[in-house]
Structures are given as structure tokens and as C-alpha cells.
Amino acid sequence: MAKIRLTKEFRFESAHALYNYDGLCRNIHGHSYILQVTVIGEPETDINNPKLGMVMDFGELKDIVNREIVKDLDHAVVVSNKVSKDTLLQLGQMSERSFIMDYQPTCENMLIDFADRLQKVLPPKVKLHSLKLNETANSFAEWYAEDNI
């Protein structure tokens, strides 16, 4: 049977600041992120299965990515755990949707985190193939399963 790749694109707005960084990104700033999630698998062949011909229902992929990633990060402030909670609390209501990550929230580290989250919850016959995260219109990072074996 042939392997097929499916890709779904997600968009979310998020702000972050890079702790101890030596450039402008040490300041809180926002991005209009575009996340492309590509899975790979074989289309369903059981004629009694309502998903006949599908690797995965696009709606199911949408639900998984929204639940695991987008709902938390959309319109949130994301910082490293090196930043104290008190610092965030000083922002008042502007930090009501904030997440302190166990890592520096760079595009690269976010992809590692996203891959880990998604691999744990995808259906058994579907594998995560790749992720692409645009931080700006012309800057992005990519994660490929084959590079991480």
C-alpha cells in the first residue's frame, strides 16, 4: 500500500521574550505564527470503515493540534522558566494568558516540544512526518521525524 502525507496549517498569535538573549528578542514581542503539521500513513482500506480512503480525517488532526498546541498558545505570553513568576505577575492582566516553559521559547525549541506533544496522541497508524513553524513571513524552523530517529 502507498504511504500518503497529509498537511494541515494552523495560525495563532503569541508573544514571547528570550531570557538572557543578546538581541532585540529579549524584549516581549509578538508573532503571527503559522504551523504546518504533516502526518504520514496508509489510507484506510476497510470498506466498512467510515474513514475508507483516508490516512486520517483532517477534522481529527485539527482537533488534536488545537487541543495540544493552539488553544494554549494563542494570544499568550510565553517565557522560559528562568523568568520568575513575579516578573510576569507585574504585568497584571496582560499576563493572564502566560506560560512558563521548561525551555527557551525559540522557534526551534517550540518545534521540539510540539513534536513530543503530537507524537504521544496521534492515532496508532499515523506517524508525525514533519513540522514547520513560521515565526515571521520569511523566517521558519522545521522538524523532520527522519532527522530524529
Phi, psi and omega per residue, in radians:
M1 nan 2.611 -3.110
A2 -1.407 2.482 3.017
K3 -1.524 2.392 -3.141
I4 -2.221 2.473 3.080
R5 -1.825 2.369 3.044
L6 -2.026 2.436 3.105
T7 -2.240 2.357 3.042
K8 -2.234 2.468 -3.098
E9 -1.857 2.457 3.138
F10 -2.266 2.543 3.122
R11 -2.218 2.383 3.069
F12 -2.660 2.693 3.127
E13 -1.797 2.350 -3.138
S14 -2.688 2.662 3.070
A15 -2.022 2.639 3.044
H16 -2.654 2.967 3.030
A17 -2.497 2.452 -3.119
L18 -1.703 2.031 -3.097
Y19 -1.122 2.286 3.044
N20 1.066 0.361 3.122
Y21 -1.341 2.643 -3.080
D22 -1.725 0.355 3.130
G23 -2.370 -2.959 -3.075
L24 -1.074 -0.467 -3.090
C25 -1.233 0.024 3.024
R26 -1.296 -0.281 3.103
N27 -1.559 2.598 3.092
I28 -1.097 2.238 3.136
H29 -2.656 2.806 -3.059
G30 -1.962 2.828 3.088
H31 -2.406 2.628 2.943
S32 -1.736 1.560 -3.054
Y33 -1.280 2.511 2.975
I34 -2.172 2.079 -3.124
L35 -1.959 2.146 3.032
Q36 -1.854 2.166 -3.136
V37 -1.958 2.129 3.125
T38 -2.051 2.194 3.071
V39 -1.980 2.833 -3.126
I40 -2.385 2.507 3.112
G41 -3.117 -3.045 3.123
E42 -1.815 2.402 3.103
P43 -1.047 2.515 3.117
E44 -1.069 2.354 -3.110
T45 -1.967 -0.161 -3.136
D46 -1.281 2.009 -3.073
I47 -1.172 -0.254 3.105
N48 -1.581 -0.128 -3.133
N49 -1.496 2.256 -3.139
P50 -1.117 -0.229 3.119
K51 -1.724 0.394 3.128
L52 -0.867 2.240 3.108
G53 1.499 -0.056 -3.109
M54 -1.840 2.480 2.921
V55 -1.286 -0.754 -3.124
M56 -2.860 2.524 3.062
D57 -1.203 2.239 3.128
F58 -0.996 -0.600 3.120
G59 -1.117 -0.658 3.103
E60 -1.177 -0.726 3.095
L61 -1.086 -0.739 3.107
K62 -1.035 -0.813 -3.136
D63 -1.063 -0.746 -3.118
I64 -1.123 -0.861 -3.089
V65 -1.174 -0.702 3.094
N66 -1.093 -0.749 -3.120
R67 -1.178 -0.777 -3.024
E68 -1.443 -0.432 -3.016
I69 -2.298 -1.081 -2.923
V70 -1.110 -0.788 -3.056
K71 -1.046 -0.589 3.131
D72 -1.348 -0.696 -2.978
L73 -1.612 -0.343 -3.106
D74 -1.129 2.176 -3.136
H75 1.014 0.686 3.103
A76 -2.062 2.799 3.005
V77 -1.784 2.220 -3.066
V78 -2.086 2.219 -3.142
V79 -2.415 2.882 3.083
S80 -1.276 2.726 3.084
N81 -1.224 -0.040 3.041
K82 -1.317 -0.306 3.097
V83 -1.511 2.293 -3.109
S84 -1.271 2.607 3.081
K85 -1.068 -0.572 3.134
D86 -1.083 -0.649 3.104
T87 -1.068 -0.778 3.104
L88 -1.142 -0.698 -3.129
L89 -1.084 -0.492 3.118
Q90 -1.155 -0.333 3.104
L91 -1.363 -0.135 3.107
G92 1.108 -2.431 -3.081
Q93 -1.079 -0.301 3.127
M94 -1.226 -0.233 -3.136
S95 -2.000 0.321 3.123
E96 -1.020 -0.626 3.072
R97 -1.856 1.430 3.117
S98 -2.263 2.613 3.133
F99 -2.308 2.247 3.071
I100 -1.745 2.015 -3.080
M101 -1.647 2.752 3.076
D102 -1.402 0.218 -3.087
Y103 -2.584 2.864 3.015
Q104 -1.199 2.141 -3.028
P105 -1.354 1.053 3.024
T106 -1.443 2.865 3.077
C107 -0.981 -0.736 -3.119
E108 -1.102 -0.864 -3.121
N109 -1.182 -0.583 3.086
M110 -1.091 -0.699 3.122
L111 -1.124 -0.695 3.091
I112 -1.055 -0.772 3.112
D113 -1.100 -0.827 -3.126
F114 -1.059 -0.760 -3.137
A115 -1.064 -0.762 3.129
D116 -1.081 -0.793 -3.141
R117 -1.065 -0.827 -3.042
L118 -1.254 -0.681 -3.124
Q119 -1.055 -0.495 -3.128
K120 -1.308 -0.349 -2.984
V121 -2.150 -0.057 3.105
L122 -1.201 2.642 3.079
P123 -0.998 2.630 -3.046
P124 -0.983 -0.594 -3.088
K125 -1.497 -0.020 -3.101
V126 -2.016 2.332 3.141
K127 -2.047 2.561 3.043
L128 -1.276 2.176 -3.137
H129 -1.674 -0.855 -3.100
S130 -2.814 2.811 3.048
L131 -2.339 2.507 3.041
K132 -2.345 2.214 -3.131
L133 -2.142 1.943 3.034
N134 -1.479 2.198 3.066
E135 -1.607 -0.602 3.048
T136 -2.355 -3.140 -3.125
A137 -1.088 -0.466 -3.084
N138 -2.233 0.335 3.110
S139 -2.371 2.201 -3.110
F140 -2.639 2.858 3.031
A141 -2.188 2.697 -3.133
E142 -2.283 2.588 3.055
W143 -2.200 2.290 3.099
Y144 -2.172 2.327 3.119
A145 -0.982 -0.729 -3.080
E146 -1.105 -0.405 3.103
D147 -1.459 -0.165 -3.000
N148 -2.154 0.628 -3.130
I149 -1.504 nan nan
